[in-house]
Structure formats: structure tokens, C-alpha cells
Amino acid sequence: MSSAALTAEVRKGRVRFGIVAMLFAVTMVNYADRATLAIAGPALSKELGFSPVEMGFVFSAFGWAYVIGQIPGGWLLDRFGSKKVYFGSIFLWSIFTFLQGSVELMATAAALYALFALRFLVGFAEAPSFPANSRLVAAWFPSNERGTASAIFNSAQYFATVFFAPVMGWLTSSYGWPYPFYFMGIVGIVISLIWLRTIYSPHEHPRLGRAEMDYMAEGGALVNMDETESRAGKKEGPQLSFIKDLVSNRMMLGIYLGQFCINALTYFFITWFPVYLVQQRGMSILNAGFVASIPAICGFTGGVLGGIWSDAMLRRGYSLTAARKTPIVAGMLMSVSMVLCNYVDAQWLVVFIMAVAFFGKGVGALGWAVISDTAPREIAGLSGGLFNMFGNISSITTPIIIGYIIQSTGSFNGALVFIGANAVVAALSYLVVVGEIRRFALPSRSAV
């Protein structure tokens, strides 16, 4: 960076980068909590006698609640703001994660129901997380930095595996499967307390200077998002009837379909992928925890590069549509390469192919940048919740479908084909259905 550019950056301020760093940390814990069952799953299912289909339903429990909670979670964010709602979310999901370790004290049937219930509660508590991330990015970042900021917090899902999977694998191998749940529960409670001391809306942040505020606002950041007030002096909740406007728009429906398919890749990785390494590729639980971190590193790298690539295209004069669609389509097509694992035997080659596939998935995971670009400012939380609801229906269907494929065929080969097909559909959705990417204006009602 030149001295003039550096001076301009210092004058402009960097408080917004601290915000996205905290989003990265919280999202990393979020995804590590989701992956606890994947790491502990082989030992847990063996000890408690769960079948592949039963494990598939337990994996899916998170998704049922996560989907159900999206619209209420988005409404709460728009009504009460990101800071308070997200704190409650982090604290509660951490408590429920901790309690999952206690099911070892129960009989098999009771343990199955209790584990399903606790995973369900984790999913419901985590529902506001990504809509809140999207709201904060929209509030704190101008358009030409939004892709990178969204990619950074979204790529934390891969870094969660890089950092936490080896630790959880070691805990499972050394102390038993309940200990990853205890560990992640404690980590989450600590993070929730740090959140309260570091996150503010732009107008309330004690260290945000006028120059940075002006830079953000002039670049399209929605700095007044949480300051909208009614005539009575209190912020009103959004009207749920706005959902009709969103689901009747072709662009938004294409974005929802794309996210559904992209999330199928995500949930294969955080549910069945470690099991695939153990059961089909013959790795130990400890080795699987470490090996799973290799594709995760590539996914993290791809995620950051995808955001940088997209924002660089914007700065070079490409349209928002081209800048967002190009990395998404290219990344999804690269992800299809995972199907090649069905035709190789060497473990190192399987890991290499999966690394390439998840690098592509990272590059293409720009859905949250797109929703920050397109969501109506009056209902950013509700819009993000609806987007995440559609996307995370695959968190229900993917684990169950893969469980049935494995049980009926005795192999993961069909599962990899299924996941590869989702990547193809995601690319086609952005190419054929979405059309021009632009901020969606509510057509039938006035702003809140």
C-alpha cells in the first residue's frame, strides 16, 4: 500500500474491521458447535447403538429448528437490534451444546430423543446468527467492501474445522465423545460475554470517528439501520406481510434456490464428511479430525478470495451482477469435482480432490453478500431470515437423504453424486433465474 493510501486509510478509520473480526470469531464458534456431533458421531453412534438413519435424523434436528426459527429470529433482529438478540442467541446455543454431553447417562432410546431435542434447541437458538451477521455487514460496510466482509464471516465455517476439529477429535479419542460438547459449550459462553463488550451499531460505537462514518455512509452502508423510529418514539417490528413481496420476486427466489443448494455442500461437510473418512476411507477418528481440516483450510482460503475477487471486480467497473455471479458460478462448478472421489482409492488423492471441491465451495459462497446487496433496508433482518430459512431447508434434507443413500447402498458414492448435483443446480440458478442483482424495493407498502 502506498504512503498516500495508507494515510487515507488511517484517516478513514478501521473500526469496521474490528466488527467483522468479531463476526468471524462468533461464526467460527457457531459452526464448531454444529460440527460437534459430526466429530463425536462415530464413537457416539457405536456406544449408543444408533443406526445410520437414526444418526441422519439426529443430524437433521438442528436443521428443523434452524429453519423454523429464521423468520422469528429475523423479526426479533429488526425489532430489538443485532447486539441484544445475538448475545441471547450465543449464550443459549452454548448451554444446549454443553448439555448434549450429558446424554451418555441415559438409556439408548432416551438418549436418542434427548440428543434430538438438544440439537433442535441449538438450531433454534442459532437461528438469528447469520441474519444478524448480514445486518451488521450492511450497516458497517460500503458496497465495494461488502463482498469481502461477508466472505470473511462466512469463511469462518471452514476455519472452525481447521481450528476446532483437531481439538474435538483429540478430546473424543482421549477422553470420550461427551467432551467436545462440554468444551464447545464453555467456549461459547465466554464468546457471548466478549460480544457484549465489542459490538455496537455505528452511531453508538465509542471509537467510530466521523471520517469513517462518512466513508461508510457515502459508500452505501446502512448506518441508520437500528435507529429507525416510529412517531411514538419506539422502533416498530417489521410487518410479516412483507414476506409476500419477497417470495413473489424472481430474483429473490433464484437467490433462495441457490443458497439451498450451496448449503447442501456445507451440511455434507459438517455432518457426514468425517463419518465418510472413518467408515469409507478407513481413517481413525483422531486422523479424520485432522484430515478434515485440510479441505477446510482450502474452503476458508477460497471463501476469502471469492469475496476479494468480487469486490475487486466492482472497483474495476463491473456491474454488481457480474461481480457477484462470476465467483459463485465458477466456485460451484469447481465443487462438482468431489464426485471424482468415487473413482480413486488413495487417501491422499481423496483429500486433494475434496480440498479442491471445498476451495470452490468457498469461492462461490457469496450468498450473504448478495442478500446484503438486495435486502430491503426496512426489513434486513427479516429478509436475511427468510433467505437463511430457504437455504437451511437443506440442513434437514441433506443429512437424511445421505443417511438413506448410505443405508440402502452401503456406500457414500451416491451421496457424493447427490452433493455434486446440488452444486450444478446452484450455478444454474444464478445463471438462469436470478437475473440482475439489485436492492429490492418493497413494492406494495411504505417503509417502516
Contacts in CASP RR format, 6 or more apart in sequence:
PFRMAT RR
TARGET T0000
AUTHOR 0000-0000-0000
METHOD contacts of the structure
MODEL  1
MSSAALTAEVRKGRVRFGIVAMLFAVTMVNYADRATLAIAGPALSKELGF
SPVEMGFVFSAFGWAYVIGQIPGGWLLDRFGSKKVYFGSIFLWSIFTFLQ
GSVELMATAAALYALFALRFLVGFAEAPSFPANSRLVAAWFPSNERGTAS
AIFNSAQYFATVFFAPVMGWLTSSYGWPYPFYFMGIVGIVISLIWLRTIY
SPHEHPRLGRAEMDYMAEGGALVNMDETESRAGKKEGPQLSFIKDLVSNR
MMLGIYLGQFCINALTYFFITWFPVYLVQQRGMSILNAGFVASIPAICGF
TGGVLGGIWSDAMLRRGYSLTAARKTPIVAGMLMSVSMVLCNYVDAQWLV
VFIMAVAFFGKGVGALGWAVISDTAPREIAGLSGGLFNMFGNISSITTPI
IIGYIIQSTGSFNGALVFIGANAVVAALSYLVVVGEIRRFALPSRSAV
1 9 0 8 1.000
11 211 0 8 1.000
12 211 0 8 1.000
12 212 0 8 1.000
12 215 0 8 1.000
13 209 0 8 1.000
13 211 0 8 1.000
13 212 0 8 1.000
13 215 0 8 1.000
14 212 0 8 1.000
15 205 0 8 1.000
15 207 0 8 1.000
15 208 0 8 1.000
15 209 0 8 1.000
15 212 0 8 1.000
16 140 0 8 1.000
16 141 0 8 1.000
16 145 0 8 1.000
16 149 0 8 1.000
16 212 0 8 1.000
16 216 0 8 1.000
18 198 0 8 1.000
19 136 0 8 1.000
19 140 0 8 1.000
19 199 0 8 1.000
20 137 0 8 1.000
20 140 0 8 1.000
20 141 0 8 1.000
20 149 0 8 1.000
20 152 0 8 1.000
20 153 0 8 1.000
22 194 0 8 1.000
22 195 0 8 1.000
22 198 0 8 1.000
22 199 0 8 1.000
23 133 0 8 1.000
23 136 0 8 1.000
23 137 0 8 1.000
23 152 0 8 1.000
23 153 0 8 1.000
23 156 0 8 1.000
24 152 0 8 1.000
24 153 0 8 1.000
24 155 0 8 1.000
24 156 0 8 1.000
24 159 0 8 1.000
25 156 0 8 1.000
25 191 0 8 1.000
25 194 0 8 1.000
26 86 0 8 1.000
26 90 0 8 1.000
26 129 0 8 1.000
26 191 0 8 1.000
26 195 0 8 1.000
27 129 0 8 1.000
27 130 0 8 1.000
27 133 0 8 1.000
27 153 0 8 1.000
27 154 0 8 1.000
27 156 0 8 1.000
27 157 0 8 1.000
27 160 0 8 1.000
28 156 0 8 1.000
28 157 0 8 1.000
28 159 0 8 1.000
28 160 0 8 1.000
28 163 0 8 1.000
28 164 0 8 1.000
29 90 0 8 1.000
29 94 0 8 1.000
29 160 0 8 1.000
29 184 0 8 1.000
29 187 0 8 1.000
29 188 0 8 1.000
29 191 0 8 1.000
30 90 0 8 1.000
30 93 0 8 1.000
30 126 0 8 1.000
30 129 0 8 1.000
30 156 0 8 1.000
30 157 0 8 1.000
30 160 0 8 1.000
31 156 0 8 1.000
31 157 0 8 1.000
31 160 0 8 1.000
31 161 0 8 1.000
31 270 0 8 1.000
32 160 0 8 1.000
32 161 0 8 1.000
32 163 0 8 1.000
32 164 0 8 1.000
32 168 0 8 1.000
32 184 0 8 1.000
32 187 0 8 1.000
33 93 0 8 1.000
33 94 0 8 1.000
33 97 0 8 1.000
33 122 0 8 1.000
33 126 0 8 1.000
33 184 0 8 1.000
33 185 0 8 1.000
33 188 0 8 1.000
34 62 0 8 1.000
34 122 0 8 1.000
34 126 0 8 1.000
34 270 0 8 1.000
35 160 0 8 1.000
35 161 0 8 1.000
35 164 0 8 1.000
35 165 0 8 1.000
35 168 0 8 1.000
35 270 0 8 1.000
36 97 0 8 1.000
36 100 0 8 1.000
36 168 0 8 1.000
36 180 0 8 1.000
36 181 0 8 1.000
36 184 0 8 1.000
37 44 0 8 1.000
37 58 0 8 1.000
37 59 0 8 1.000
37 100 0 8 1.000
37 115 0 8 1.000
37 119 0 8 1.000
37 271 0 8 1.000
38 59 0 8 1.000
38 270 0 8 1.000
38 271 0 8 1.000
38 272 0 8 1.000
38 273 0 8 1.000
38 274 0 8 1.000
38 275 0 8 1.000
39 165 0 8 1.000
39 168 0 8 1.000
39 169 0 8 1.000
39 172 0 8 1.000
39 180 0 8 1.000
39 274 0 8 1.000
39 285 0 8 1.000
39 289 0 8 1.000
40 168 0 8 1.000
40 172 0 8 1.000
40 176 0 8 1.000
40 177 0 8 1.000
40 178 0 8 1.000
40 180 0 8 1.000
40 181 0 8 1.000
41 55 0 8 1.000
41 177 0 8 1.000
41 274 0 8 1.000
41 275 0 8 1.000
42 274 0 8 1.000
42 275 0 8 1.000
42 278 0 8 1.000
42 279 0 8 1.000
42 285 0 8 1.000
42 288 0 8 1.000
43 172 0 8 1.000
43 176 0 8 1.000
43 177 0 8 1.000
43 285 0 8 1.000
44 50 0 8 1.000
44 177 0 8 1.000
45 51 0 8 1.000
45 54 0 8 1.000
45 55 0 8 1.000
47 104 0 8 1.000
47 177 0 8 1.000
48 103 0 8 1.000
48 104 0 8 1.000
48 108 0 8 1.000
48 111 0 8 1.000
48 112 0 8 1.000
49 108 0 8 1.000
50 58 0 8 1.000
50 108 0 8 1.000
50 112 0 8 1.000
51 407 0 8 1.000
52 403 0 8 1.000
52 406 0 8 1.000
52 407 0 8 1.000
53 400 0 8 1.000
53 403 0 8 1.000
53 404 0 8 1.000
53 407 0 8 1.000
54 112 0 8 1.000
55 275 0 8 1.000
55 403 0 8 1.000
56 271 0 8 1.000
56 399 0 8 1.000
56 400 0 8 1.000
56 402 0 8 1.000
56 403 0 8 1.000
57 116 0 8 1.000
57 399 0 8 1.000
57 400 0 8 1.000
58 112 0 8 1.000
58 115 0 8 1.000
58 116 0 8 1.000
58 119 0 8 1.000
59 119 0 8 1.000
59 271 0 8 1.000
59 272 0 8 1.000
59 399 0 8 1.000
59 400 0 8 1.000
60 395 0 8 1.000
60 396 0 8 1.000
60 397 0 8 1.000
60 399 0 8 1.000
60 400 0 8 1.000
61 115 0 8 1.000
61 116 0 8 1.000
61 117 0 8 1.000
61 119 0 8 1.000
61 120 0 8 1.000
61 123 0 8 1.000
62 119 0 8 1.000
62 120 0 8 1.000
62 122 0 8 1.000
62 123 0 8 1.000
62 126 0 8 1.000
62 395 0 8 1.000
63 123 0 8 1.000
63 392 0 8 1.000
63 395 0 8 1.000
63 396 0 8 1.000
64 120 0 8 1.000
64 396 0 8 1.000
65 119 0 8 1.000
65 120 0 8 1.000
65 121 0 8 1.000
65 122 0 8 1.000
65 123 0 8 1.000
65 124 0 8 1.000
65 127 0 8 1.000
66 123 0 8 1.000
66 124 0 8 1.000
66 126 0 8 1.000
66 127 0 8 1.000
66 388 0 8 1.000
66 392 0 8 1.000
66 395 0 8 1.000
67 389 0 8 1.000
67 392 0 8 1.000
67 393 0 8 1.000
67 395 0 8 1.000
67 396 0 8 1.000
68 124 0 8 1.000
68 127 0 8 1.000
69 123 0 8 1.000
69 124 0 8 1.000
69 127 0 8 1.000
69 389 0 8 1.000
70 127 0 8 1.000
70 131 0 8 1.000
70 384 0 8 1.000
70 385 0 8 1.000
70 386 0 8 1.000
70 388 0 8 1.000
70 389 0 8 1.000
70 392 0 8 1.000
71 240 0 8 1.000
71 243 0 8 1.000
71 382 0 8 1.000
71 385 0 8 1.000
71 386 0 8 1.000
71 389 0 8 1.000
72 127 0 8 1.000
73 85 0 8 1.000
73 127 0 8 1.000
73 128 0 8 1.000
73 131 0 8 1.000
73 381 0 8 1.000
73 385 0 8 1.000
74 127 0 8 1.000
74 128 0 8 1.000
74 131 0 8 1.000
74 381 0 8 1.000
74 382 0 8 1.000
74 384 0 8 1.000
74 385 0 8 1.000
75 237 0 8 1.000
75 238 0 8 1.000
75 240 0 8 1.000
75 381 0 8 1.000
75 382 0 8 1.000
76 85 0 8 1.000
76 128 0 8 1.000
77 85 0 8 1.000
77 86 0 8 1.000
77 128 0 8 1.000
77 131 0 8 1.000
77 132 0 8 1.000
77 135 0 8 1.000
77 380 0 8 1.000
77 381 0 8 1.000
77 382 0 8 1.000
78 237 0 8 1.000
78 238 0 8 1.000
78 379 0 8 1.000
78 380 0 8 1.000
78 381 0 8 1.000
78 382 0 8 1.000
78 448 0 8 1.000
79 235 0 8 1.000
79 236 0 8 1.000
79 237 0 8 1.000
79 238 0 8 1.000
80 235 0 8 1.000
81 135 0 8 1.000
81 201 0 8 1.000
81 226 0 8 1.000
82 132 0 8 1.000
82 135 0 8 1.000
82 136 0 8 1.000
82 199 0 8 1.000
82 201 0 8 1.000
82 226 0 8 1.000
83 195 0 8 1.000
83 196 0 8 1.000
83 199 0 8 1.000
83 200 0 8 1.000
83 201 0 8 1.000
85 128 0 8 1.000
85 132 0 8 1.000
86 128 0 8 1.000
86 129 0 8 1.000
86 132 0 8 1.000
86 195 0 8 1.000
86 199 0 8 1.000
87 192 0 8 1.000
87 195 0 8 1.000
87 196 0 8 1.000
88 125 0 8 1.000
88 192 0 8 1.000
89 125 0 8 1.000
89 126 0 8 1.000
89 127 0 8 1.000
89 128 0 8 1.000
89 129 0 8 1.000
89 132 0 8 1.000
90 129 0 8 1.000
90 188 0 8 1.000
90 191 0 8 1.000
90 192 0 8 1.000
90 195 0 8 1.000
91 188 0 8 1.000
91 189 0 8 1.000
91 192 0 8 1.000
92 121 0 8 1.000
92 125 0 8 1.000
93 121 0 8 1.000
93 122 0 8 1.000
93 123 0 8 1.000
93 125 0 8 1.000
93 126 0 8 1.000
93 188 0 8 1.000
94 184 0 8 1.000
94 185 0 8 1.000
94 186 0 8 1.000
94 187 0 8 1.000
94 188 0 8 1.000
94 189 0 8 1.000
94 191 0 8 1.000
94 192 0 8 1.000
95 185 0 8 1.000
95 189 0 8 1.000
96 118 0 8 1.000
96 121 0 8 1.000
96 122 0 8 1.000
96 125 0 8 1.000
97 118 0 8 1.000
97 122 0 8 1.000
97 181 0 8 1.000
97 184 0 8 1.000
97 185 0 8 1.000
97 188 0 8 1.000
98 181 0 8 1.000
98 182 0 8 1.000
98 184 0 8 1.000
98 185 0 8 1.000
98 186 0 8 1.000
99 118 0 8 1.000
99 181 0 8 1.000
100 115 0 8 1.000
100 118 0 8 1.000
100 119 0 8 1.000
100 122 0 8 1.000
100 178 0 8 1.000
100 181 0 8 1.000
101 177 0 8 1.000
101 178 0 8 1.000
101 179 0 8 1.000
101 181 0 8 1.000
101 182 0 8 1.000
102 178 0 8 1.000
103 110 0 8 1.000
103 111 0 8 1.000
103 114 0 8 1.000
103 115 0 8 1.000
103 118 0 8 1.000
103 178 0 8 1.000
104 111 0 8 1.000
104 177 0 8 1.000
104 178 0 8 1.000
106 114 0 8 1.000
127 385 0 8 1.000
127 388 0 8 1.000
130 368 0 8 1.000
130 384 0 8 1.000
130 385 0 8 1.000
130 388 0 8 1.000
131 380 0 8 1.000
131 381 0 8 1.000
131 382 0 8 1.000
131 383 0 8 1.000
131 384 0 8 1.000
131 385 0 8 1.000
131 387 0 8 1.000
131 388 0 8 1.000
132 381 0 8 1.000
133 150 0 8 1.000
133 153 0 8 1.000
133 154 0 8 1.000
133 368 0 8 1.000
134 150 0 8 1.000
134 368 0 8 1.000
134 371 0 8 1.000
134 372 0 8 1.000
134 375 0 8 1.000
134 380 0 8 1.000
134 381 0 8 1.000
134 384 0 8 1.000
134 387 0 8 1.000
135 225 0 8 1.000
135 380 0 8 1.000
135 381 0 8 1.000
135 384 0 8 1.000
136 199 0 8 1.000
137 146 0 8 1.000
137 149 0 8 1.000
137 150 0 8 1.000
137 153 0 8 1.000
137 368 0 8 1.000
137 369 0 8 1.000
137 372 0 8 1.000
138 146 0 8 1.000
138 221 0 8 1.000
138 222 0 8 1.000
138 225 0 8 1.000
138 372 0 8 1.000
138 375 0 8 1.000
138 377 0 8 1.000
138 380 0 8 1.000
139 201 0 8 1.000
139 202 0 8 1.000
139 221 0 8 1.000
139 222 0 8 1.000
139 223 0 8 1.000
139 225 0 8 1.000
139 226 0 8 1.000
140 149 0 8 1.000
140 202 0 8 1.000
140 216 0 8 1.000
140 221 0 8 1.000
140 223 0 8 1.000
141 147 0 8 1.000
141 149 0 8 1.000
141 216 0 8 1.000
141 221 0 8 1.000
141 372 0 8 1.000
142 215 0 8 1.000
142 216 0 8 1.000
142 218 0 8 1.000
142 219 0 8 1.000
142 220 0 8 1.000
142 221 0 8 1.000
143 219 0 8 1.000
143 220 0 8 1.000
143 314 0 8 1.000
143 320 0 8 1.000
143 373 0 8 1.000
144 219 0 8 1.000
144 311 0 8 1.000
144 314 0 8 1.000
144 315 0 8 1.000
145 311 0 8 1.000
146 311 0 8 1.000
146 369 0 8 1.000
146 372 0 8 1.000
146 373 0 8 1.000
147 307 0 8 1.000
147 310 0 8 1.000
147 311 0 8 1.000
147 324 0 8 1.000
147 366 0 8 1.000
147 369 0 8 1.000
147 372 0 8 1.000
148 304 0 8 1.000
148 307 0 8 1.000
148 308 0 8 1.000
148 310 0 8 1.000
148 311 0 8 1.000
149 369 0 8 1.000
150 307 0 8 1.000
150 366 0 8 1.000
150 367 0 8 1.000
150 368 0 8 1.000
150 369 0 8 1.000
150 372 0 8 1.000
151 303 0 8 1.000
151 304 0 8 1.000
151 306 0 8 1.000
151 307 0 8 1.000
151 308 0 8 1.000
151 310 0 8 1.000
151 365 0 8 1.000
151 366 0 8 1.000
151 369 0 8 1.000
152 304 0 8 1.000
153 368 0 8 1.000
154 303 0 8 1.000
154 362 0 8 1.000
154 365 0 8 1.000
154 366 0 8 1.000
154 367 0 8 1.000
154 368 0 8 1.000
155 299 0 8 1.000
155 300 0 8 1.000
155 302 0 8 1.000
155 303 0 8 1.000
155 304 0 8 1.000
155 362 0 8 1.000
155 365 0 8 1.000
156 300 0 8 1.000
157 266 0 8 1.000
157 270 0 8 1.000
158 295 0 8 1.000
158 296 0 8 1.000
158 297 0 8 1.000
158 298 0 8 1.000
158 299 0 8 1.000
158 300 0 8 1.000
158 303 0 8 1.000
158 358 0 8 1.000
158 362 0 8 1.000
159 296 0 8 1.000
159 297 0 8 1.000
159 300 0 8 1.000
160 296 0 8 1.000
161 269 0 8 1.000
161 270 0 8 1.000
161 292 0 8 1.000
161 293 0 8 1.000
161 296 0 8 1.000
162 293 0 8 1.000
162 296 0 8 1.000
162 297 0 8 1.000
162 300 0 8 1.000
164 184 0 8 1.000
165 274 0 8 1.000
165 289 0 8 1.000
165 290 0 8 1.000
165 292 0 8 1.000
165 293 0 8 1.000
165 296 0 8 1.000
166 289 0 8 1.000
166 290 0 8 1.000
166 293 0 8 1.000
167 180 0 8 1.000
167 183 0 8 1.000
168 180 0 8 1.000
168 183 0 8 1.000
168 184 0 8 1.000
168 289 0 8 1.000
169 180 0 8 1.000
169 285 0 8 1.000
169 286 0 8 1.000
169 288 0 8 1.000
169 289 0 8 1.000
169 290 0 8 1.000
170 286 0 8 1.000
171 179 0 8 1.000
171 180 0 8 1.000
171 183 0 8 1.000
172 179 0 8 1.000
172 180 0 8 1.000
172 285 0 8 1.000
172 286 0 8 1.000
173 284 0 8 1.000
173 285 0 8 1.000
173 286 0 8 1.000
200 206 0 8 1.000
200 208 0 8 1.000
201 225 0 8 1.000
201 226 0 8 1.000
201 227 0 8 1.000
202 208 0 8 1.000
202 213 0 8 1.000
202 216 0 8 1.000
202 221 0 8 1.000
202 223 0 8 1.000
203 213 0 8 1.000
203 223 0 8 1.000
203 224 0 8 1.000
203 227 0 8 1.000
213 223 0 8 1.000
216 223 0 8 1.000
217 223 0 8 1.000
222 377 0 8 1.000
222 380 0 8 1.000
225 377 0 8 1.000
225 380 0 8 1.000
226 235 0 8 1.000
228 235 0 8 1.000
228 378 0 8 1.000
228 447 0 8 1.000
228 448 0 8 1.000
229 235 0 8 1.000
230 236 0 8 1.000
230 448 0 8 1.000
236 448 0 8 1.000
237 448 0 8 1.000
238 378 0 8 1.000
238 379 0 8 1.000
238 381 0 8 1.000
238 382 0 8 1.000
238 448 0 8 1.000
239 445 0 8 1.000
239 448 0 8 1.000
240 382 0 8 1.000
241 445 0 8 1.000
242 376 0 8 1.000
242 378 0 8 1.000
242 379 0 8 1.000
242 382 0 8 1.000
242 442 0 8 1.000
242 445 0 8 1.000
243 382 0 8 1.000
243 386 0 8 1.000
245 442 0 8 1.000
245 443 0 8 1.000
245 444 0 8 1.000
245 445 0 8 1.000
246 252 0 8 1.000
246 383 0 8 1.000
246 386 0 8 1.000
246 440 0 8 1.000
247 253 0 8 1.000
247 386 0 8 1.000
249 440 0 8 1.000
250 433 0 8 1.000
250 434 0 8 1.000
250 435 0 8 1.000
251 374 0 8 1.000
251 434 0 8 1.000
251 435 0 8 1.000
251 436 0 8 1.000
251 437 0 8 1.000
251 438 0 8 1.000
251 440 0 8 1.000
252 374 0 8 1.000
252 387 0 8 1.000
252 440 0 8 1.000
253 433 0 8 1.000
254 429 0 8 1.000
254 430 0 8 1.000
254 433 0 8 1.000
254 434 0 8 1.000
255 367 0 8 1.000
255 370 0 8 1.000
255 371 0 8 1.000
255 374 0 8 1.000
255 387 0 8 1.000
255 429 0 8 1.000
255 434 0 8 1.000
256 386 0 8 1.000
256 387 0 8 1.000
256 390 0 8 1.000
256 391 0 8 1.000
257 390 0 8 1.000
257 425 0 8 1.000
257 426 0 8 1.000
257 429 0 8 1.000
257 433 0 8 1.000
258 367 0 8 1.000
258 391 0 8 1.000
258 425 0 8 1.000
258 426 0 8 1.000
258 429 0 8 1.000
258 430 0 8 1.000
259 367 0 8 1.000
259 387 0 8 1.000
259 388 0 8 1.000
259 390 0 8 1.000
259 391 0 8 1.000
260 390 0 8 1.000
260 391 0 8 1.000
260 393 0 8 1.000
260 394 0 8 1.000
261 332 0 8 1.000
261 394 0 8 1.000
261 422 0 8 1.000
261 423 0 8 1.000
261 425 0 8 1.000
261 426 0 8 1.000
261 429 0 8 1.000
262 332 0 8 1.000
262 361 0 8 1.000
262 364 0 8 1.000
262 365 0 8 1.000
262 367 0 8 1.000
262 391 0 8 1.000
262 422 0 8 1.000
262 423 0 8 1.000
262 426 0 8 1.000
263 391 0 8 1.000
263 392 0 8 1.000
263 394 0 8 1.000
263 395 0 8 1.000
263 398 0 8 1.000
264 394 0 8 1.000
264 397 0 8 1.000
264 398 0 8 1.000
264 418 0 8 1.000
264 419 0 8 1.000
264 422 0 8 1.000
265 335 0 8 1.000
265 357 0 8 1.000
265 358 0 8 1.000
265 361 0 8 1.000
265 419 0 8 1.000
265 420 0 8 1.000
265 422 0 8 1.000
265 423 0 8 1.000
266 361 0 8 1.000
266 365 0 8 1.000
267 394 0 8 1.000
267 395 0 8 1.000
267 398 0 8 1.000
267 399 0 8 1.000
268 398 0 8 1.000
268 402 0 8 1.000
268 415 0 8 1.000
268 419 0 8 1.000
269 295 0 8 1.000
269 296 0 8 1.000
269 358 0 8 1.000
269 361 0 8 1.000
271 398 0 8 1.000
271 399 0 8 1.000
271 402 0 8 1.000
272 399 0 8 1.000
272 402 0 8 1.000
272 403 0 8 1.000
272 406 0 8 1.000
272 412 0 8 1.000
272 415 0 8 1.000
273 292 0 8 1.000
273 295 0 8 1.000
273 354 0 8 1.000
274 285 0 8 1.000
274 288 0 8 1.000
274 289 0 8 1.000
274 292 0 8 1.000
276 412 0 8 1.000
276 415 0 8 1.000
277 283 0 8 1.000
277 287 0 8 1.000
277 288 0 8 1.000
277 289 0 8 1.000
277 291 0 8 1.000
277 292 0 8 1.000
278 284 0 8 1.000
278 285 0 8 1.000
278 288 0 8 1.000
279 412 0 8 1.000
280 411 0 8 1.000
280 412 0 8 1.000
281 347 0 8 1.000
281 350 0 8 1.000
283 291 0 8 1.000
283 347 0 8 1.000
291 347 0 8 1.000
291 351 0 8 1.000
294 351 0 8 1.000
294 354 0 8 1.000
294 355 0 8 1.000
295 351 0 8 1.000
295 354 0 8 1.000
295 355 0 8 1.000
295 357 0 8 1.000
295 358 0 8 1.000
295 359 0 8 1.000
296 358 0 8 1.000
297 355 0 8 1.000
298 355 0 8 1.000
298 356 0 8 1.000
298 358 0 8 1.000
298 359 0 8 1.000
299 355 0 8 1.000
299 358 0 8 1.000
299 359 0 8 1.000
299 360 0 8 1.000
299 361 0 8 1.000
299 362 0 8 1.000
300 362 0 8 1.000
301 359 0 8 1.000
302 359 0 8 1.000
302 360 0 8 1.000
302 362 0 8 1.000
302 363 0 8 1.000
303 362 0 8 1.000
303 363 0 8 1.000
303 364 0 8 1.000
303 365 0 8 1.000
305 363 0 8 1.000
306 327 0 8 1.000
306 362 0 8 1.000
306 363 0 8 1.000
306 364 0 8 1.000
306 366 0 8 1.000
307 327 0 8 1.000
307 366 0 8 1.000
307 369 0 8 1.000
309 326 0 8 1.000
309 327 0 8 1.000
309 363 0 8 1.000
310 323 0 8 1.000
310 324 0 8 1.000
310 326 0 8 1.000
310 327 0 8 1.000
310 366 0 8 1.000
310 369 0 8 1.000
311 323 0 8 1.000
313 322 0 8 1.000
313 323 0 8 1.000
313 326 0 8 1.000
314 320 0 8 1.000
314 323 0 8 1.000
319 436 0 8 1.000
320 373 0 8 1.000
320 437 0 8 1.000
320 438 0 8 1.000
321 435 0 8 1.000
321 436 0 8 1.000
321 437 0 8 1.000
321 438 0 8 1.000
324 366 0 8 1.000
324 367 0 8 1.000
324 369 0 8 1.000
324 370 0 8 1.000
324 373 0 8 1.000
324 437 0 8 1.000
325 430 0 8 1.000
325 431 0 8 1.000
325 434 0 8 1.000
325 437 0 8 1.000
327 363 0 8 1.000
327 364 0 8 1.000
327 366 0 8 1.000
328 364 0 8 1.000
328 366 0 8 1.000
328 367 0 8 1.000
328 370 0 8 1.000
328 426 0 8 1.000
328 427 0 8 1.000
328 430 0 8 1.000
329 364 0 8 1.000
329 427 0 8 1.000
329 430 0 8 1.000
329 431 0 8 1.000
330 360 0 8 1.000
330 363 0 8 1.000
330 364 0 8 1.000
331 360 0 8 1.000
331 361 0 8 1.000
331 362 0 8 1.000
331 363 0 8 1.000
331 364 0 8 1.000
331 427 0 8 1.000
332 360 0 8 1.000
332 361 0 8 1.000
332 364 0 8 1.000
332 423 0 8 1.000
332 424 0 8 1.000
332 426 0 8 1.000
332 427 0 8 1.000
333 423 0 8 1.000
333 424 0 8 1.000
333 427 0 8 1.000
334 356 0 8 1.000
334 357 0 8 1.000
334 359 0 8 1.000
334 360 0 8 1.000
334 361 0 8 1.000
334 363 0 8 1.000
335 357 0 8 1.000
335 358 0 8 1.000
335 360 0 8 1.000
335 361 0 8 1.000
335 420 0 8 1.000
335 423 0 8 1.000
336 357 0 8 1.000
336 420 0 8 1.000
336 423 0 8 1.000
336 424 0 8 1.000
337 353 0 8 1.000
337 356 0 8 1.000
337 357 0 8 1.000
338 353 0 8 1.000
338 354 0 8 1.000
338 357 0 8 1.000
338 416 0 8 1.000
338 419 0 8 1.000
338 420 0 8 1.000
339 416 0 8 1.000
339 417 0 8 1.000
339 420 0 8 1.000
340 353 0 8 1.000
341 350 0 8 1.000
341 353 0 8 1.000
341 354 0 8 1.000
341 416 0 8 1.000
342 413 0 8 1.000
342 414 0 8 1.000
342 416 0 8 1.000
342 417 0 8 1.000
344 350 0 8 1.000
344 353 0 8 1.000
361 423 0 8 1.000
367 387 0 8 1.000
370 437 0 8 1.000
371 383 0 8 1.000
371 384 0 8 1.000
371 387 0 8 1.000
372 380 0 8 1.000
373 437 0 8 1.000
373 438 0 8 1.000
373 439 0 8 1.000
374 383 0 8 1.000
374 437 0 8 1.000
374 438 0 8 1.000
374 439 0 8 1.000
374 440 0 8 1.000
375 381 0 8 1.000
375 383 0 8 1.000
375 384 0 8 1.000
375 387 0 8 1.000
375 439 0 8 1.000
375 440 0 8 1.000
376 383 0 8 1.000
376 439 0 8 1.000
376 440 0 8 1.000
376 441 0 8 1.000
376 442 0 8 1.000
377 439 0 8 1.000
377 447 0 8 1.000
378 442 0 8 1.000
378 447 0 8 1.000
378 448 0 8 1.000
379 442 0 8 1.000
379 448 0 8 1.000
383 440 0 8 1.000
394 422 0 8 1.000
398 419 0 8 1.000
401 415 0 8 1.000
401 418 0 8 1.000
402 412 0 8 1.000
402 415 0 8 1.000
402 418 0 8 1.000
403 415 0 8 1.000
405 412 0 8 1.000
405 414 0 8 1.000
405 415 0 8 1.000
405 418 0 8 1.000
406 412 0 8 1.000
406 415 0 8 1.000
END
